Amino acid sequence: MRDGKIAESQNYLYAITTDSKLYAKQVAVNEKYNFDKYDSSKLSTLINEAGIEGWQELKSGVINNEVLPN
């Protein structure tokens, strides 16, 4: 924020693997990402749109633990 206005905006897609590793990738938002509620039927579309290259593994504690599986 600068002078009460958004100076820059970045959007990320987060993925948690079956072995509980957390990954993030910066994405350009378009209609394929534009939904308010998570819908598991759109998962493969989201991953395909983002692609398999460029994902960065995140260390634990960088996002709210409420989103991580138990």
PDB file with one MODEL, atoms N, CA, C and O in Angstrom:
MODEL        1
ATOM      1  N   MET A   1       0.842  -1.177   0.000  1.00  0.00           N
ATOM      2  CA  MET A   1       0.000   0.000   0.000  1.00  0.00           C
ATOM      3  C   MET A   1       0.889   1.242   0.000  1.00  0.00           C
ATOM      4  O   MET A   1       1.888   1.321   0.715  1.00  0.00           O
ATOM      5  N   ARG A   2       0.497   2.187  -0.811  1.00  0.00           N
ATOM      6  CA  ARG A   2       1.154   3.485  -0.837  1.00  0.00           C
ATOM      7  C   ARG A   2       0.074   4.556  -0.870  1.00  0.00           C
ATOM      8  O   ARG A   2      -0.774   4.564  -1.762  1.00  0.00           O
ATOM      9  N   ASP A   3       0.107   5.434   0.078  1.00  0.00           N
ATOM     10  CA  ASP A   3      -0.891   6.505   0.166  1.00  0.00           C
ATOM     11  C   ASP A   3      -2.308   5.936   0.183  1.00  0.00           C
ATOM     12  O   ASP A   3      -3.221   6.512  -0.409  1.00  0.00           O
ATOM     13  N   GLY A   4      -2.487   4.803   0.862  1.00  0.00           N
ATOM     14  CA  GLY A   4      -3.802   4.195   0.982  1.00  0.00           C
ATOM     15  C   GLY A   4      -4.288   3.466  -0.246  1.00  0.00           C
ATOM     16  O   GLY A   4      -5.444   3.045  -0.294  1.00  0.00           O
ATOM     17  N   LYS A   5      -3.430   3.306  -1.246  1.00  0.00           N
ATOM     18  CA  LYS A   5      -3.803   2.620  -2.481  1.00  0.00           C
ATOM     19  C   LYS A   5      -2.885   1.418  -2.709  1.00  0.00           C
ATOM     20  O   LYS A   5      -1.729   1.414  -2.288  1.00  0.00           O
ATOM     21  N   ILE A   6      -3.413   0.420  -3.372  1.00  0.00           N
ATOM     22  CA  ILE A   6      -2.609  -0.768  -3.676  1.00  0.00           C
ATOM     23  C   ILE A   6      -1.543  -0.387  -4.692  1.00  0.00           C
ATOM     24  O   ILE A   6      -1.860   0.077  -5.787  1.00  0.00           O
ATOM     25  N   ALA A   7      -0.282  -0.581  -4.330  1.00  0.00           N
ATOM     26  CA  ALA A   7       0.829  -0.244  -5.205  1.00  0.00           C
ATOM     27  C   ALA A   7       1.174  -1.426  -6.113  1.00  0.00           C
ATOM     28  O   ALA A   7       1.600  -1.249  -7.255  1.00  0.00           O
ATOM     29  N   GLU A   8       0.984  -2.615  -5.587  1.00  0.00           N
ATOM     30  CA  GLU A   8       1.327  -3.815  -6.349  1.00  0.00           C
ATOM     31  C   GLU A   8       0.482  -4.963  -5.843  1.00  0.00           C
ATOM     32  O   GLU A   8       0.198  -5.056  -4.649  1.00  0.00           O
ATOM     33  N   SER A   9       0.084  -5.826  -6.739  1.00  0.00           N
ATOM     34  CA  SER A   9      -0.714  -6.980  -6.361  1.00  0.00           C
ATOM     35  C   SER A   9      -0.129  -8.218  -7.022  1.00  0.00           C
ATOM     36  O   SER A   9       0.162  -8.207  -8.218  1.00  0.00           O
ATOM     37  N   GLN A  10       0.044  -9.274  -6.256  1.00  0.00           N
ATOM     38  CA  GLN A  10       0.537 -10.541  -6.782  1.00  0.00           C
ATOM     39  C   GLN A  10      -0.403 -11.643  -6.322  1.00  0.00           C
ATOM     40  O   GLN A  10      -0.918 -11.603  -5.205  1.00  0.00           O
ATOM     41  N   ASN A  11      -0.625 -12.615  -7.176  1.00  0.00           N
ATOM     42  CA  ASN A  11      -1.511 -13.726  -6.867  1.00  0.00           C
ATOM     43  C   ASN A  11      -0.727 -15.029  -6.911  1.00  0.00           C
ATOM     44  O   ASN A  11       0.088 -15.256  -7.805  1.00  0.00           O
ATOM     45  N   TYR A  12      -0.996 -15.885  -5.919  1.00  0.00           N
ATOM     46  CA  TYR A  12      -0.293 -17.153  -5.823  1.00  0.00           C
ATOM     47  C   TYR A  12      -1.278 -18.298  -5.719  1.00  0.00           C
ATOM     48  O   TYR A  12      -2.351 -18.171  -5.128  1.00  0.00           O
ATOM     49  N   LEU A  13      -0.894 -19.409  -6.302  1.00  0.00           N
ATOM     50  CA  LEU A  13      -1.634 -20.653  -6.169  1.00  0.00           C
ATOM     51  C   LEU A  13      -0.819 -21.518  -5.217  1.00  0.00           C
ATOM     52  O   LEU A  13       0.389 -21.671  -5.397  1.00  0.00           O
ATOM     53  N   TYR A  14      -1.472 -22.083  -4.205  1.00  0.00           N
ATOM     54  CA  TYR A  14      -0.805 -22.930  -3.222  1.00  0.00           C
ATOM     55  C   TYR A  14      -1.257 -24.368  -3.416  1.00  0.00           C
ATOM     56  O   TYR A  14      -2.418 -24.629  -3.729  1.00  0.00           O
ATOM     57  N   ALA A  15      -0.327 -25.296  -3.228  1.00  0.00           N
ATOM     58  CA  ALA A  15      -0.647 -26.719  -3.331  1.00  0.00           C
ATOM     59  C   ALA A  15       0.015 -27.458  -2.185  1.00  0.00           C
ATOM     60  O   ALA A  15       1.164 -27.185  -1.837  1.00  0.00           O
ATOM     61  N   ILE A  16      -0.711 -28.386  -1.607  1.00  0.00           N
ATOM     62  CA  ILE A  16      -0.185 -29.246  -0.549  1.00  0.00           C
ATOM     63  C   ILE A  16      -0.165 -30.663  -1.100  1.00  0.00           C
ATOM     64  O   ILE A  16      -1.189 -31.175  -1.552  1.00  0.00           O
ATOM     65  N   THR A  17       1.003 -31.295  -1.062  1.00  0.00           N
ATOM     66  CA  THR A  17       1.143 -32.637  -1.601  1.00  0.00           C
ATOM     67  C   THR A  17       0.633 -33.675  -0.602  1.00  0.00           C
ATOM     68  O   THR A  17       0.363 -33.359   0.557  1.00  0.00           O
ATOM     69  N   THR A  18       0.506 -34.908  -1.067  1.00  0.00           N
ATOM     70  CA  THR A  18       0.026 -35.976  -0.192  1.00  0.00           C
ATOM     71  C   THR A  18       0.993 -36.247   0.953  1.00  0.00           C
ATOM     72  O   THR A  18       0.596 -36.819   1.968  1.00  0.00           O
ATOM     73  N   ASP A  19       2.261 -35.845   0.809  1.00  0.00           N
ATOM     74  CA  ASP A  19       3.207 -36.005   1.914  1.00  0.00           C
ATOM     75  C   ASP A  19       3.362 -34.705   2.711  1.00  0.00           C
ATOM     76  O   ASP A  19       4.364 -34.508   3.398  1.00  0.00           O
ATOM     77  N   SER A  20       2.355 -33.813   2.615  1.00  0.00           N
ATOM     78  CA  SER A  20       2.233 -32.570   3.390  1.00  0.00           C
ATOM     79  C   SER A  20       3.293 -31.523   3.098  1.00  0.00           C
ATOM     80  O   SER A  20       3.562 -30.678   3.953  1.00  0.00           O
ATOM     81  N   LYS A  21       3.907 -31.547   1.920  1.00  0.00           N
ATOM     82  CA  LYS A  21       4.805 -30.466   1.521  1.00  0.00           C
ATOM     83  C   LYS A  21       3.961 -29.368   0.890  1.00  0.00           C
ATOM     84  O   LYS A  21       2.990 -29.640   0.185  1.00  0.00           O
ATOM     85  N   LEU A  22       4.350 -28.117   1.156  1.00  0.00           N
ATOM     86  CA  LEU A  22       3.600 -26.970   0.685  1.00  0.00           C
ATOM     87  C   LEU A  22       4.377 -26.268  -0.424  1.00  0.00           C
ATOM     88  O   LEU A  22       5.569 -25.995  -0.285  1.00  0.00           O
ATOM     89  N   TYR A  23       3.688 -25.980  -1.527  1.00  0.00           N
ATOM     90  CA  TYR A  23       4.294 -25.321  -2.672  1.00  0.00           C
ATOM     91  C   TYR A  23       3.460 -24.110  -3.066  1.00  0.00           C
ATOM     92  O   TYR A  23       2.256 -24.068  -2.815  1.00  0.00           O
ATOM     93  N   ALA A  24       4.106 -23.127  -3.684  1.00  0.00           N
ATOM     94  CA  ALA A  24       3.415 -21.939  -4.176  1.00  0.00           C
ATOM     95  C   ALA A  24       3.980 -21.566  -5.535  1.00  0.00           C
ATOM     96  O   ALA A  24       5.147 -21.811  -5.839  1.00  0.00           O
ATOM     97  N   LYS A  25       3.114 -20.966  -6.341  1.00  0.00           N
ATOM     98  CA  LYS A  25       3.526 -20.478  -7.652  1.00  0.00           C
ATOM     99  C   LYS A  25       2.761 -19.201  -7.940  1.00  0.00           C
ATOM    100  O   LYS A  25       1.545 -19.142  -7.753  1.00  0.00           O
ATOM    101  N   GLN A  26       3.476 -18.172  -8.396  1.00  0.00           N
ATOM    102  CA  GLN A  26       2.819 -16.937  -8.772  1.00  0.00           C
ATOM    103  C   GLN A  26       2.059 -17.175 -10.073  1.00  0.00           C
ATOM    104  O   GLN A  26       2.584 -17.787 -11.004  1.00  0.00           O
ATOM    105  N   VAL A  27       0.834 -16.693 -10.132  1.00  0.00           N
ATOM    106  CA  VAL A  27      -0.006 -16.899 -11.318  1.00  0.00           C
ATOM    107  C   VAL A  27      -0.642 -15.583 -11.742  1.00  0.00           C
ATOM    108  O   VAL A  27      -0.812 -14.664 -10.941  1.00  0.00           O
ATOM    109  N   ALA A  28      -0.986 -15.521 -13.016  1.00  0.00           N
ATOM    110  CA  ALA A  28      -1.761 -14.399 -13.537  1.00  0.00           C
ATOM    111  C   ALA A  28      -3.229 -14.801 -13.447  1.00  0.00           C
ATOM    112  O   ALA A  28      -3.637 -15.804 -14.032  1.00  0.00           O
ATOM    113  N   VAL A  29      -4.008 -14.035 -12.727  1.00  0.00           N
ATOM    114  CA  VAL A  29      -5.414 -14.378 -12.520  1.00  0.00           C
ATOM    115  C   VAL A  29      -6.188 -14.179 -13.822  1.00  0.00           C
ATOM    116  O   VAL A  29      -6.055 -13.166 -14.509  1.00  0.00           O
ATOM    117  N   ASN A  30      -7.001 -15.188 -14.131  1.00  0.00           N
ATOM    118  CA  ASN A  30      -7.910 -15.106 -15.271  1.00  0.00           C
ATOM    119  C   ASN A  30      -9.185 -15.850 -14.890  1.00  0.00           C
ATOM    120  O   ASN A  30      -9.347 -16.248 -13.737  1.00  0.00           O
ATOM    121  N   GLU A  31     -10.074 -16.039 -15.831  1.00  0.00           N
ATOM    122  CA  GLU A  31     -11.364 -16.659 -15.500  1.00  0.00           C
ATOM    123  C   GLU A  31     -11.228 -18.075 -14.960  1.00  0.00           C
ATOM    124  O   GLU A  31     -12.124 -18.537 -14.253  1.00  0.00           O
ATOM    125  N   LYS A  32     -10.143 -18.782 -15.264  1.00  0.00           N
ATOM    126  CA  LYS A  32      -9.969 -20.133 -14.748  1.00  0.00           C
ATOM    127  C   LYS A  32      -9.649 -20.140 -13.253  1.00  0.00           C
ATOM    128  O   LYS A  32      -9.906 -21.133 -12.571  1.00  0.00           O
ATOM    129  N   TYR A  33      -9.096 -19.053 -12.742  1.00  0.00           N
ATOM    130  CA  TYR A  33      -8.798 -18.950 -11.317  1.00  0.00           C
ATOM    131  C   TYR A  33      -9.882 -18.193 -10.565  1.00  0.00           C
ATOM    132  O   TYR A  33      -9.865 -18.160  -9.335  1.00  0.00           O
ATOM    133  N   ASN A  34     -10.814 -17.591 -11.271  1.00  0.00           N
ATOM    134  CA  ASN A  34     -11.756 -16.668 -10.668  1.00  0.00           C
ATOM    135  C   ASN A  34     -12.974 -17.396 -10.097  1.00  0.00           C
ATOM    136  O   ASN A  34     -14.013 -17.486 -10.751  1.00  0.00           O
ATOM    137  N   PHE A  35     -12.843 -17.908  -8.888  1.00  0.00           N
ATOM    138  CA  PHE A  35     -13.994 -18.460  -8.181  1.00  0.00           C
ATOM    139  C   PHE A  35     -13.819 -18.204  -6.700  1.00  0.00           C
ATOM    140  O   PHE A  35     -12.702 -18.210  -6.183  1.00  0.00           O
ATOM    141  N   ASP A  36     -14.930 -17.978  -6.022  1.00  0.00           N
ATOM    142  CA  ASP A  36     -14.890 -17.583  -4.625  1.00  0.00           C
ATOM    143  C   ASP A  36     -14.714 -18.752  -3.671  1.00  0.00           C
ATOM    144  O   ASP A  36     -14.092 -18.604  -2.618  1.00  0.00           O
ATOM    145  N   LYS A  37     -15.249 -19.901  -4.024  1.00  0.00           N
ATOM    146  CA  LYS A  37     -15.188 -21.068  -3.163  1.00  0.00           C
ATOM    147  C   LYS A  37     -14.387 -22.173  -3.838  1.00  0.00           C
ATOM    148  O   LYS A  37     -14.464 -22.361  -5.052  1.00  0.00           O
ATOM    149  N   TYR A  38     -13.618 -22.900  -3.035  1.00  0.00           N
ATOM    150  CA  TYR A  38     -12.862 -24.021  -3.575  1.00  0.00           C
ATOM    151  C   TYR A  38     -13.825 -25.084  -4.090  1.00  0.00           C
ATOM    152  O   TYR A  38     -14.799 -25.429  -3.421  1.00  0.00           O
ATOM    153  N   ASP A  39     -13.547 -25.592  -5.265  1.00  0.00           N
ATOM    154  CA  ASP A  39     -14.350 -26.645  -5.879  1.00  0.00           C
ATOM    155  C   ASP A  39     -13.380 -27.723  -6.346  1.00  0.00           C
ATOM    156  O   ASP A  39     -12.630 -27.508  -7.299  1.00  0.00           O
ATOM    157  N   SER A  40     -13.384 -28.871  -5.692  1.00  0.00           N
ATOM    158  CA  SER A  40     -12.408 -29.918  -5.999  1.00  0.00           C
ATOM    159  C   SER A  40     -12.492 -30.390  -7.447  1.00  0.00           C
ATOM    160  O   SER A  40     -11.511 -30.919  -7.970  1.00  0.00           O
ATOM    161  N   SER A  41     -13.628 -30.216  -8.104  1.00  0.00           N
ATOM    162  CA  SER A  41     -13.737 -30.632  -9.502  1.00  0.00           C
ATOM    163  C   SER A  41     -12.899 -29.739 -10.423  1.00  0.00           C
ATOM    164  O   SER A  41     -12.627 -30.111 -11.564  1.00  0.00           O
ATOM    165  N   LYS A  42     -12.489 -28.561  -9.933  1.00  0.00           N
ATOM    166  CA  LYS A  42     -11.674 -27.648 -10.736  1.00  0.00           C
ATOM    167  C   LYS A  42     -10.179 -27.816 -10.481  1.00  0.00           C
ATOM    168  O   LYS A  42      -9.366 -27.122 -11.091  1.00  0.00           O
ATOM    169  N   LEU A  43      -9.812 -28.724  -9.592  1.00  0.00           N
ATOM    170  CA  LEU A  43      -8.409 -28.875  -9.206  1.00  0.00           C
ATOM    171  C   LEU A  43      -7.506 -29.143 -10.400  1.00  0.00           C
ATOM    172  O   LEU A  43      -6.501 -28.453 -10.568  1.00  0.00           O
ATOM    173  N   SER A  44      -7.835 -30.123 -11.231  1.00  0.00           N
ATOM    174  CA  SER A  44      -6.956 -30.448 -12.355  1.00  0.00           C
ATOM    175  C   SER A  44      -6.877 -29.288 -13.339  1.00  0.00           C
ATOM    176  O   SER A  44      -5.828 -29.065 -13.943  1.00  0.00           O
ATOM    177  N   THR A  45      -7.971 -28.544 -13.510  1.00  0.00           N
ATOM    178  CA  THR A  45      -7.948 -27.371 -14.384  1.00  0.00           C
ATOM    179  C   THR A  45      -6.980 -26.328 -13.842  1.00  0.00           C
ATOM    180  O   THR A  45      -6.209 -25.744 -14.604  1.00  0.00           O
ATOM    181  N   LEU A  46      -7.013 -26.089 -12.540  1.00  0.00           N
ATOM    182  CA  LEU A  46      -6.117 -25.107 -11.934  1.00  0.00           C
ATOM    183  C   LEU A  46      -4.658 -25.516 -12.083  1.00  0.00           C
ATOM    184  O   LEU A  46      -3.817 -24.700 -12.461  1.00  0.00           O
ATOM    185  N   ILE A  47      -4.357 -26.766 -11.788  1.00  0.00           N
ATOM    186  CA  ILE A  47      -2.975 -27.245 -11.889  1.00  0.00           C
ATOM    187  C   ILE A  47      -2.507 -27.213 -13.339  1.00  0.00           C
ATOM    188  O   ILE A  47      -1.378 -26.806 -13.615  1.00  0.00           O
ATOM    189  N   ASN A  48      -3.357 -27.634 -14.265  1.00  0.00           N
ATOM    190  CA  ASN A  48      -2.981 -27.598 -15.685  1.00  0.00           C
ATOM    191  C   ASN A  48      -2.745 -26.172 -16.160  1.00  0.00           C
ATOM    192  O   ASN A  48      -1.804 -25.920 -16.912  1.00  0.00           O
ATOM    193  N   GLU A  49      -3.577 -25.246 -15.738  1.00  0.00           N
ATOM    194  CA  GLU A  49      -3.426 -23.843 -16.116  1.00  0.00           C
ATOM    195  C   GLU A  49      -2.121 -23.269 -15.553  1.00  0.00           C
ATOM    196  O   GLU A  49      -1.426 -22.520 -16.239  1.00  0.00           O
ATOM    197  N   ALA A  50      -1.794 -23.617 -14.316  1.00  0.00           N
ATOM    198  CA  ALA A  50      -0.567 -23.109 -13.682  1.00  0.00           C
ATOM    199  C   ALA A  50       0.683 -23.749 -14.275  1.00  0.00           C
ATOM    200  O   ALA A  50       1.734 -23.112 -14.346  1.00  0.00           O
ATOM    201  N   GLY A  51       0.575 -25.004 -14.700  1.00  0.00           N
ATOM    202  CA  GLY A  51       1.729 -25.717 -15.231  1.00  0.00           C
ATOM    203  C   GLY A  51       2.542 -26.369 -14.129  1.00  0.00           C
ATOM    204  O   GLY A  51       2.339 -26.082 -12.949  1.00  0.00           O
ATOM    205  N   ILE A  52       3.450 -27.234 -14.503  1.00  0.00           N
ATOM    206  CA  ILE A  52       4.227 -27.971 -13.507  1.00  0.00           C
ATOM    207  C   ILE A  52       5.578 -27.329 -13.206  1.00  0.00           C
ATOM    208  O   ILE A  52       6.250 -27.730 -12.256  1.00  0.00           O
ATOM    209  N   GLU A  53       5.980 -26.355 -13.990  1.00  0.00           N
ATOM    210  CA  GLU A  53       7.264 -25.687 -13.771  1.00  0.00           C
ATOM    211  C   GLU A  53       7.101 -24.466 -12.870  1.00  0.00           C
ATOM    212  O   GLU A  53       6.044 -23.834 -12.858  1.00  0.00           O
ATOM    213  N   GLY A  54       8.145 -24.137 -12.118  1.00  0.00           N
ATOM    214  CA  GLY A  54       8.192 -22.888 -11.368  1.00  0.00           C
ATOM    215  C   GLY A  54       7.585 -22.908  -9.976  1.00  0.00           C
ATOM    216  O   GLY A  54       7.478 -21.857  -9.344  1.00  0.00           O
ATOM    217  N   TRP A  55       7.187 -24.064  -9.483  1.00  0.00           N
ATOM    218  CA  TRP A  55       6.647 -24.154  -8.125  1.00  0.00           C
ATOM    219  C   TRP A  55       7.797 -24.053  -7.131  1.00  0.00           C
ATOM    220  O   TRP A  55       8.860 -24.635  -7.349  1.00  0.00           O
ATOM    221  N   GLN A  56       7.593 -23.324  -6.053  1.00  0.00           N
ATOM    222  CA  GLN A  56       8.598 -23.168  -5.006  1.00  0.00           C
ATOM    223  C   GLN A  56       8.096 -23.827  -3.728  1.00  0.00           C
ATOM    224  O   GLN A  56       6.974 -23.579  -3.288  1.00  0.00           O
ATOM    225  N   GLU A  57       8.946 -24.675  -3.133  1.00  0.00           N
ATOM    226  CA  GLU A  57       8.552 -25.291  -1.865  1.00  0.00           C
ATOM    227  C   GLU A  57       8.651 -24.252  -0.752  1.00  0.00           C
ATOM    228  O   GLU A  57       9.634 -23.517  -0.661  1.00  0.00           O
ATOM    229  N   LEU A  58       7.631 -24.201   0.084  1.00  0.00           N
ATOM    230  CA  LEU A  58       7.606 -23.267   1.202  1.00  0.00           C
ATOM    231  C   LEU A  58       7.981 -23.987   2.489  1.00  0.00           C
ATOM    232  O   LEU A  58       7.693 -25.171   2.664  1.00  0.00           O
ATOM    233  N   LYS A  59       8.609 -23.270   3.357  1.00  0.00           N
ATOM    234  CA  LYS A  59       8.951 -23.810   4.671  1.00  0.00           C
ATOM    235  C   LYS A  59       7.726 -23.734   5.564  1.00  0.00           C
ATOM    236  O   LYS A  59       6.839 -22.912   5.334  1.00  0.00           O
ATOM    237  N   SER A  60       7.669 -24.577   6.569  1.00  0.00           N
ATOM    238  CA  SER A  60       6.522 -24.565   7.472  1.00  0.00           C
ATOM    239  C   SER A  60       6.436 -23.229   8.184  1.00  0.00           C
ATOM    240  O   SER A  60       7.450 -22.577   8.434  1.00  0.00           O
ATOM    241  N   GLY A  61       5.212 -22.828   8.506  1.00  0.00           N
ATOM    242  CA  GLY A  61       4.989 -21.599   9.246  1.00  0.00           C
ATOM    243  C   GLY A  61       4.827 -20.356   8.405  1.00  0.00           C
ATOM    244  O   GLY A  61       4.645 -19.272   8.959  1.00  0.00           O
ATOM    245  N   VAL A  62       4.887 -20.467   7.066  1.00  0.00           N
ATOM    246  CA  VAL A  62       4.764 -19.270   6.256  1.00  0.00           C
ATOM    247  C   VAL A  62       3.329 -18.908   5.940  1.00  0.00           C
ATOM    248  O   VAL A  62       3.055 -17.784   5.521  1.00  0.00           O
ATOM    249  N   ILE A  63       2.402 -19.842   6.132  1.00  0.00           N
ATOM    250  CA  ILE A  63       0.990 -19.522   5.978  1.00  0.00           C
ATOM    251  C   ILE A  63       0.238 -20.019   7.193  1.00  0.00           C
ATOM    252  O   ILE A  63       0.769 -20.792   7.990  1.00  0.00           O
ATOM    253  N   ASN A  64      -0.977 -19.581   7.330  1.00  0.00           N
ATOM    254  CA  ASN A  64      -1.817 -19.929   8.458  1.00  0.00           C
ATOM    255  C   ASN A  64      -2.000 -21.449   8.557  1.00  0.00           C
ATOM    256  O   ASN A  64      -2.371 -22.085   7.570  1.00  0.00           O
ATOM    257  N   ASN A  65      -1.749 -22.030   9.713  1.00  0.00           N
ATOM    258  CA  ASN A  65      -1.858 -23.471   9.894  1.00  0.00           C
ATOM    259  C   ASN A  65      -3.269 -24.001   9.689  1.00  0.00           C
ATOM    260  O   ASN A  65      -3.447 -25.205   9.508  1.00  0.00           O
ATOM    261  N   GLU A  66      -4.270 -23.139   9.714  1.00  0.00           N
ATOM    262  CA  GLU A  66      -5.646 -23.588   9.506  1.00  0.00           C
ATOM    263  C   GLU A  66      -5.868 -24.179   8.131  1.00  0.00           C
ATOM    264  O   GLU A  66      -6.793 -24.970   7.948  1.00  0.00           O
ATOM    265  N   VAL A  67      -5.033 -23.812   7.142  1.00  0.00           N
ATOM    266  CA  VAL A  67      -5.219 -24.331   5.793  1.00  0.00           C
ATOM    267  C   VAL A  67      -4.461 -25.632   5.562  1.00  0.00           C
ATOM    268  O   VAL A  67      -4.659 -26.297   4.545  1.00  0.00           O
ATOM    269  N   LEU A  68      -3.600 -25.994   6.498  1.00  0.00           N
ATOM    270  CA  LEU A  68      -2.815 -27.207   6.337  1.00  0.00           C
ATOM    271  C   LEU A  68      -3.576 -28.410   6.876  1.00  0.00           C
ATOM    272  O   LEU A  68      -4.314 -28.291   7.854  1.00  0.00           O
ATOM    273  N   PRO A  69      -3.402 -29.580   6.237  1.00  0.00           N
ATOM    274  CA  PRO A  69      -4.099 -30.776   6.733  1.00  0.00           C
ATOM    275  C   PRO A  69      -3.504 -31.238   8.050  1.00  0.00           C
ATOM    276  O   PRO A  69      -2.331 -30.989   8.330  1.00  0.00           O
ATOM    277  N   ASN A  70      -4.305 -31.908   8.852  1.00  0.00           N
ATOM    278  CA  ASN A  70      -3.818 -32.447  10.131  1.00  0.00           C
ATOM    279  C   ASN A  70      -3.098 -33.751   9.923  1.00  0.00           C
ATOM    280  O   ASN A  70      -2.620 -34.352  10.885  1.00  0.00           O
TER     281      ASN A  70
ENDMDL
END
